[in-house]
Each structure stands twice: as structure tokens, then as C-alpha cells.
Amino acid sequence: MSDFLYFFSFQDSSIAFVVMGITLLGIGSAFVGTFSFLDNKALLGDAISHAVFPGICLGFMLAGEKNPFYIVGGAFLSGALATFLSSWLKSNTKLSDDTIIAVILSVFFGIGVVFLTVIQKSGNPEMAGLNQFIFGNAIGIVERDLWVYGSLSVLIIGVIGFMLKEFQILVFNPEFGKAVGLPMNMIRFVFDVLLILSVVIGIQAIGVVLMAALLITPGTAARFWTDRLGILLGLASVFAILSGVFGTYISYLLPQMPTGPWVVVILSSIALISFLFAPKKGMVSRYFHRRSYLQKTQRDHVLKSIFKARELGQEGLTRAELLSLYPHQQSSIKNSIKSLEKEGLLFVNQSLIKLTEPGKYQAKRVVRLHRLWESYLNEYMNIAPDHVHESAEKLEHLLTPDLEAMLESRLNFPKLDPHQEQIPRDHDEL
């Protein structure tokens, strides 16, 4: 607990520098990574993160020390070359995108390992810790690094904020942008530069191998929670900051533990929680939503079947007759009967299952929606009467009262469906 309080009280200025840097890095990476994810360019970020490694080594060889200006410059040039080659190969060869990215990733990273080996054999005492750029070491960030990486992060955040609409068009509808005269090639170029910079500023804290995770995972996790771009960017930033700060905290507690892997572990945990429990899109939420929908469907089928029996002059249906109508769903039909009976929509009288007054109202509405949909599909979609039933069976459960009123108005309040069956109204007696 004392270590936790010491770390997060920022009594040590070096810790404050680290947290400030990782926060700016998280926001910038989340912004760029979210747009990259929405643009289906996730693998390109992974390729660039590996491709900057030879540039890091060349920057060190030129400076003779871990000078952030040389490191950033070399990494940027290396990443830019990889991006250019990716675009050139895509335009001039028949190679697929994943093949191009795999080639660039492996070739550039292999060259970087060769350069690192040469540096290690040179005997330069300044090379200590250079291999930490592979997996990251946020605790190693000093004030000079913060000024360089922090300034680049602020630049990334500022450019994205200034060009937010242009990047939205680039991701969602580039053809529209061309049609209205926007310089889409230039916008793409600016975005690629930001993507390279976002990788470069994370190389010391997260490492070249795992930087792609900080780019893509926050936006991927946030996507489970919202469909709105503003909220998506905000959530992705929060996820990136949390994982970066706590990954750095673990590196602080365990000095021999690199930052990058722990950032990825925390991010993966956030993504897993989002995948399972996010409202509407989470796997668990979708399971319960689907289960609720299926239960409602079965209940509607039971009500509708008894209503149709009453239309034919029967008082109700026996349990055996109801089950015979749905031979493959007998268990769920039995549960639906119990549920409807408990809610007071059905009652059993002398082995017959009948509708109560509230049940008649509910059943009448389900039948009305079914027959309205059949009429709509027949009249407006030109589907033959003998082909509309199955589609109407699916659509009848999704109609809200407002849409129901709109549908009736569009059909001019029909009295009969395509099969010449009466469309029941609330005032009709049965």
C-alpha cells in the first residue's frame, strides 16, 4: 500500500514525468488507433510498430547514445519508408494486404535485430538498455524524453481535433469526400504521418513489439460500449490511460518487468470484460437479449394460436393441441404457457387453455401486427400472398406502437389481409 500511495501521490518528479507521458501517449494512440481500427487498417499499425526498430538502431548509431531526437527521427523515417513500401506494393503488385504487411513486418524487424547485434558487439557503453525498446520500459522515461514524446502526443491530439470531420469522412465515406472536392490523398497522408508518430512516441514506454496493442485494443474494446464516435474516442482514451498507468506501476514495483507486456495484459482484460459484459453488444448481454426475444416470440405464438382457434369458433385449445402446433419447441411452449398463466393472460378451464380479457387484448394485437405485415409485404414489396407468412412471423414481434400506427396509416387501415382474413381492431368483439 505504501508503494501504491507513493507512486500515485507523485511525490517523485520522475514518476510524475512518467505518468504524464504515458497519459499523453495513451490519448494520442487511442485517437489514432480508433480511426485506424474503423478504417480497417489495424494490421498496418502492427507493421509500422515493428518497422521502426531499424530506425531506432540507426538513430543510436548516428548519435552514439540514446538521444530522443535521433531515436525519434530514425524511427519516423523507418516507419515512413515501411508505409511507402506498403502503398507501393499494393499499387504495383498483386499481393494481398496481409501478405504485404507480413513481409514488411518481418523484413524490417529482422534488419533491426541485425543492427542491434552490431551495436551490442561495438562495445559502446551507452547501449545499455537499448534492447528495452523491444518490450518497453516506461520507468526509464526522463524529463528530456517527456518533452520530446509529450510534445509529439500533444501535436497528434491537436491535429486530430482540428481535422476530426475530415478523418471521419476518410474512414466512413472517402468517395463522398472526393465528390465534394476534399483532398482525400492529402488527408490520407496526414493520417499516415500521425499513425507513424503515434507508434514512434510509444516505442520507449510500450516497445516496438507491443505498440500495436495500445493502438488497436482500446478502440476495439470501446466499440462494444457505443456507436457514437465522440464517446468511442473518449472511452478508448480512458482504457489506454488506465492500462498505461497501471502497467507502468507494475514496472515500478518490479523493475525487471518490462512495461509493454503488462499494458497489453491490462488492455486485454478490459477488452475481455467489454466483450462479455458491455450492454447490448457484450456476449452475455446479447445472450440474455436473445433469450428474452425468443421467450417473447413463443409467448406471442401461444396467444396467437388460441386467438385463431377462437376465430374458428373454439373456446380454446388443449395443452396437447397447442404442443402439436410446435412439435420442435415443446419445452419452450410449456414454459410460455406457465408464464402467461402466471401473468393472468391465460387460464385453464376443463382442460381447455383460454384467453383472459387482458390476454384477448394482447393476442389481438399480435394477430393484427402479423396480418398488417402480410398486407404490407404483399402490397408494397410485391410478394405473393402464399410467401408472406414466414416473413411476417419474424417481423410481428418487432413493431412498436408508433410504427404500428404508421403502418396502418400507410395501408389505409385495411380490414382484410392478403388471405382475406380479418385484421382485428381493439373494439372488435370475439
C-alpha positions in Angstrom: 0.0 0.0 0.0 2.9 2.4 0.8 4.3 1.8 -2.7 0.9 2.5 -4.2 0.4 5.7 -2.3 4.0 6.9 -3.1 3.6 6.2 -6.8 0.2 7.8 -7.2 0.9 10.8 -4.9 3.6 11.9 -7.5 6.0 12.9 -4.7 8.8 11.8 -7.0 9.1 14.2 -10.0 10.4 11.3 -12.2 7.2 9.4 -11.5 5.1 12.4 -12.4 7.0 12.7 -15.7 6.3 9.0 -16.5 2.6 9.2 -15.7 2.2 12.5 -17.6 4.0 11.0 -20.6 2.0 7.7 -20.6 -1.2 9.7 -20.3 -0.4 11.8 -23.3 0.7 8.7 -25.2 -2.5 6.9 -24.3 -4.7 9.7 -25.6 -2.8 10.2 -28.8 -2.5 6.4 -29.5 -6.2 5.8 -28.7 -7.3 8.6 -31.1 -5.2 7.4 -34.0 -5.8 3.7 -33.2 -9.6 4.2 -33.1 -9.6 5.8 -36.6 -7.2 3.1 -37.8 -9.5 0.4 -36.4 -12.6 1.9 -38.0 -10.7 2.2 -41.3 -9.7 -1.5 -41.2 -6.0 -0.6 -41.0 -5.2 -2.4 -37.8 -2.5 -4.6 -39.3 -0.7 -1.6 -40.8 -0.2 -0.2 -37.3 1.4 -3.5 -36.3 3.7 -3.5 -39.3 4.8 0.1 -38.6 5.4 -0.7 -34.9 7.9 -3.4 -36.0 9.3 -1.4 -38.9 10.6 1.4 -36.7 13.1 -0.8 -35.0 15.9 -0.5 -37.5 15.4 3.3 -37.4 15.8 3.3 -33.6 19.1 1.4 -34.0 20.3 3.7 -36.8 19.4 6.8 -34.7 21.5 5.4 -31.8 24.4 4.6 -34.2 24.4 8.1 -35.5 24.1 9.8 -32.1 26.3 7.3 -30.2 23.8 7.5 -27.3 20.1 7.1 -26.6 19.3 10.7 -27.8 15.5 11.0 -28.2 15.7 13.4 -31.1 17.9 10.9 -33.1 15.8 7.9 -31.9 12.5 9.6 -32.9 13.9 10.8 -36.2 15.3 7.4 -37.2 12.1 5.6 -36.1 10.0 8.1 -38.1 12.0 7.7 -41.3 11.9 3.9 -40.9 8.2 3.9 -40.3 7.6 6.2 -43.2 9.6 4.0 -45.5 7.6 1.0 -44.4 4.3 2.9 -45.1 5.5 4.0 -48.5 6.6 0.4 -49.5 3.3 -0.9 -48.3 1.4 1.5 -50.5 3.7 1.0 -53.5 3.5 -2.8 -53.3 -0.3 -2.6 -53.1 -0.4 -0.4 -56.2 2.2 -2.3 -58.3 1.8 -5.9 -57.4 -1.0 -8.5 -57.0 0.0 -9.3 -53.4 -2.8 -9.2 -50.8 -2.7 -6.7 -48.0 -1.9 -9.2 -45.3 1.0 -10.6 -47.4 2.5 -7.2 -47.9 2.2 -6.4 -44.2 3.7 -9.7 -43.2 6.7 -9.2 -45.5 7.3 -5.6 -44.3 6.9 -6.5 -40.7 9.3 -9.5 -40.8 11.9 -7.8 -43.1 12.2 -4.5 -41.2 12.2 -6.2 -37.8 14.9 -8.6 -38.9 17.0 -5.7 -40.2 16.5 -4.1 -36.8 17.7 -7.2 -34.9 20.8 -7.3 -37.2 21.6 -3.6 -36.4 21.1 -4.3 -32.6 23.5 -7.2 -32.8 26.1 -4.9 -34.5 25.6 -2.3 -31.8 26.0 -4.9 -29.0 29.3 -6.1 -30.5 30.6 -2.5 -30.8 31.2 -2.2 -27.1 29.6 1.2 -26.8 28.8 1.7 -23.1 25.8 3.9 -23.9 24.0 1.0 -25.5 22.8 -0.3 -22.1 19.0 -0.5 -22.1 18.7 -0.2 -25.9 17.0 -3.6 -26.1 14.3 -2.2 -23.8 12.8 -0.5 -26.9 11.6 -4.0 -27.9 9.3 -4.5 -24.9 9.2 -1.0 -23.4 10.3 0.5 -20.1 8.1 3.5 -19.2 10.1 4.0 -15.9 13.1 4.8 -18.0 11.4 8.0 -19.3 13.3 11.1 -18.1 12.4 14.8 -18.4 14.1 15.2 -21.8 12.1 12.2 -23.2 8.9 13.7 -21.8 9.4 16.9 -23.7 10.0 15.1 -27.0 7.4 12.4 -26.7 4.9 14.6 -24.9 5.1 17.3 -27.5 4.5 14.8 -30.3 1.5 13.4 -28.4 0.0 16.9 -28.0 0.6 17.5 -31.7 -1.2 14.3 -32.6 -4.2 15.2 -30.3 -4.3 18.7 -31.7 -4.2 17.7 -35.4 -6.9 15.0 -34.9 -9.1 17.5 -33.0 -8.6 20.1 -35.8 -9.3 17.6 -38.6 -11.9 15.5 -36.9 -14.5 15.9 -39.7 -12.0 15.2 -42.4 -10.9 12.0 -40.7 -14.5 10.9 -40.2 -15.1 11.3 -43.9 -11.8 9.4 -44.7 -12.9 6.5 -42.5 -16.6 6.3 -43.3 -17.1 7.7 -46.8 -14.0 8.7 -48.7 -15.9 8.7 -52.0 -18.2 11.4 -50.7 -15.1 13.4 -49.8 -13.8 13.2 -53.3 -17.2 14.1 -54.7 -17.3 17.4 -52.6 -13.8 18.3 -53.6 -11.8 17.4 -50.4 -8.1 16.5 -50.9 -8.6 12.9 -49.8 -5.0 11.9 -50.7 -3.6 14.7 -48.6 -5.9 13.8 -45.7 -4.7 10.1 -46.0 -1.1 11.3 -46.0 -1.7 13.4 -42.8 -3.3 10.4 -41.1 -0.5 8.1 -42.1 2.0 10.6 -40.6 0.0 10.7 -37.4 -0.1 6.9 -37.3 3.7 6.7 -37.7 4.2 9.4 -35.0 1.9 7.6 -32.6 4.0 4.4 -32.9 7.2 6.4 -32.6 6.2 8.1 -29.3 5.3 4.8 -27.7 8.5 2.9 -28.6 10.2 3.6 -25.2 7.2 3.2 -23.0 5.5 0.2 -24.6 8.1 -1.2 -27.1 8.0 -1.8 -30.8 6.7 -5.4 -30.5 3.6 -4.5 -28.4 2.8 -0.9 -29.5 0.2 -2.1 -32.0 -1.9 -3.4 -29.0 -2.0 0.1 -27.5 -3.1 1.4 -30.9 -5.9 -1.0 -31.7 -7.2 -2.6 -28.4 -8.6 0.5 -26.7 -10.8 1.3 -29.7 -11.8 -2.3 -30.2 -12.8 -2.5 -26.5 -14.6 0.8 -26.6 -16.6 -0.2 -29.7 -18.6 -2.7 -27.6 -19.9 0.1 -25.5 -21.0 2.7 -28.0 -21.7 3.6 -31.7 -21.0 7.3 -31.3 -17.6 8.5 -32.4 -17.1 11.1 -29.7 -17.9 8.6 -26.9 -15.8 6.0 -28.7 -12.7 8.2 -28.7 -13.2 9.2 -25.1 -13.6 5.6 -23.9 -10.7 4.4 -25.9 -8.5 7.1 -24.3 -9.6 6.1 -20.8 -8.8 2.5 -21.5 -5.4 3.4 -22.9 -4.6 5.6 -20.0 -5.6 3.1 -17.4 -3.7 0.3 -19.0 -0.6 2.5 -19.5 -0.6 3.9 -15.9 -1.1 0.6 -14.2 1.3 -1.2 -16.5 3.9 1.4 -15.5 3.0 1.0 -11.9 3.8 -2.8 -12.1 7.1 -1.9 -13.8 7.8 0.4 -10.9 7.1 -2.4 -8.4 9.1 -5.0 -10.4 12.0 -3.1 -12.0 12.9 -6.2 -14.1 9.4 -6.4 -15.5 9.0 -4.6 -18.9 6.1 -2.2 -19.2 4.7 -3.3 -22.6 3.5 -6.8 -21.7 1.7 -5.6 -18.6 0.0 -2.8 -20.6 -1.2 -5.5 -23.0 -2.4 -7.8 -20.2 -4.4 -5.0 -18.6 -5.8 -3.9 -22.0 -6.7 -7.5 -22.9 -8.6 -7.7 -19.6 -10.5 -4.6 -20.4 -11.3 -5.9 -23.8 -12.4 -9.2 -22.4 -14.7 -7.5 -19.9 -16.1 -5.4 -22.7 -16.6 -8.4 -25.0 -18.5 -10.2 -22.3 -20.5 -7.6 -20.3 -20.9 -4.5 -22.4 -24.6 -3.5 -22.7 -26.3 -4.6 -26.0 -23.1 -5.8 -27.7 -21.5 -7.8 -24.9 -21.7 -11.6 -25.3 -23.6 -12.1 -22.0 -25.9 -9.2 -22.8 -26.6 -10.5 -26.2 -27.3 -13.9 -24.8 -29.9 -12.6 -22.4 -31.4 -10.3 -25.0 -31.8 -13.2 -27.5 -33.2 -15.4 -24.8 -35.8 -12.7 -23.9 -36.6 -12.2 -27.5 -37.2 -16.0 -28.1 -39.4 -16.1 -25.0 -41.5 -13.2 -26.2 -41.8 -14.9 -29.6 -43.0 -18.2 -28.1 -45.5 -16.3 -25.8 -46.8 -14.4 -28.8 -47.2 -17.7 -30.7 -49.2 -19.2 -27.9 -51.5 -16.2 -27.7 -51.9 -16.1 -31.5 -52.7 -19.8 -31.7 -55.5 -19.6 -29.2 -56.9 -16.4 -30.8 -57.1 -18.1 -34.2 -58.9 -21.1 -32.5 -61.5 -18.6 -31.2 -61.8 -17.2 -34.7 -62.8 -20.7 -35.8 -65.4 -20.9 -33.1 -63.5 -22.9 -30.5 -63.4 -21.7 -26.9 -59.7 -22.5 -26.6 -57.1 -25.2 -27.2 -56.0 -28.1 -25.1 -52.4 -28.4 -24.0 -51.9 -31.3 -26.4 -53.3 -29.3 -29.3 -51.0 -26.4 -28.5 -48.0 -28.6 -28.3 -48.9 -30.3 -31.6 -48.7 -27.0 -33.4 -45.0 -26.6 -32.4 -43.6 -30.1 -32.3 -39.9 -29.0 -32.1 -40.4 -26.3 -29.4 -42.5 -28.2 -26.8 -40.3 -27.4 -23.8 -40.4 -23.6 -24.5 -44.1 -23.7 -25.3 -44.8 -25.4 -21.9 -42.7 -22.6 -20.2 -44.6 -20.0 -22.1 -48.0 -21.4 -21.0 -46.9 -21.3 -17.4 -45.6 -17.8 -17.7 -48.7 -16.5 -19.5 -50.9 -18.2 -16.9 -49.0 -16.6 -14.1 -49.4 -13.2 -15.6 -53.1 -13.6 -16.0 -53.2 -13.7 -19.8 -54.4 -17.4 -19.9 -56.4 -19.7 -17.7 -57.2 -23.4 -17.8 -60.9 -24.4 -17.7 -61.9 -28.1 -18.1 -58.6 -29.0 -19.8 -59.0 -26.1 -22.2 -56.5 -23.2 -22.3 -58.4 -20.0 -22.8 -57.6 -16.3 -23.0 -58.4 -13.9 -20.2 -59.6 -10.4 -21.1 -56.1 -8.9 -21.0 -54.9 -12.0 -22.9 -57.5 -11.3 -25.6 -56.2 -7.8 -26.0 -52.6 -9.0 -26.3 -53.4 -11.8 -28.7 -55.5 -9.5 -30.8 -52.5 -7.1 -31.2 -50.1 -9.9 -32.2 -52.5 -11.2 -34.8 -53.2 -7.6 -36.1 -49.4 -6.9 -36.4 -48.9 -10.2 -38.3 -51.7 -9.5 -40.8 -50.6 -5.9 -41.2 -47.1 -7.1 -42.1 -48.5 -9.6 -44.5 -50.6 -6.8 -46.2 -47.5 -4.5 -46.4 -45.3 -7.2 -47.8 -47.9 -8.1 -50.4 -48.8 -4.6 -51.4 -45.5 -2.7 -51.2 -43.0 -5.5 -51.7 -45.0 -7.4 -54.4 -44.6 -10.7 -52.5 -47.2 -13.3 -53.3 -49.8 -14.0 -50.5 -48.6 -17.5 -50.1 -45.0 -16.3 -49.4 -45.6 -13.6 -46.9 -46.4 -15.7 -43.8 -42.9 -16.6 -42.7 -41.5 -13.1 -43.0 -44.5 -11.7 -41.1 -43.8 -14.3 -38.4 -40.4 -12.7 -37.8 -41.5 -9.1 -38.1 -44.6 -9.1 -35.9 -42.6 -9.2 -32.7 -40.5 -6.0 -33.6 -43.2 -3.5 -34.2 -43.6 -0.6 -31.7 -47.0 1.2 -31.3 -45.7 4.2 -33.3 -44.6 2.0 -36.2 -47.8 0.1 -35.9 -49.8 3.4 -36.3 -47.6 4.4 -39.2 -48.0 1.0 -40.9 -51.8 1.2 -40.6 -51.9 4.7 -42.0 -49.7 3.7 -44.9 -52.0 0.8 -45.7 -55.1 3.0 -45.2 -56.4 0.9 -42.3 -57.1 -2.3 -44.2 -59.9 -4.6 -43.0 -58.6 -7.8 -44.6 -55.1 -9.3 -45.1 -53.9 -10.9 -48.4 -55.5 -14.2 -47.3 -58.9 -12.4 -46.8 -58.7 -12.9 -43.1 -60.0 -10.0 -40.9 -57.5 -7.7 -39.3 -58.7 -7.3 -35.7 -59.1 -4.0 -34.0 -59.3 -3.2 -30.3 -63.0 -2.5 -30.5 -63.8 -5.8 -32.3 -65.6 -8.4 -30.3 -64.6 -12.0 -30.4 
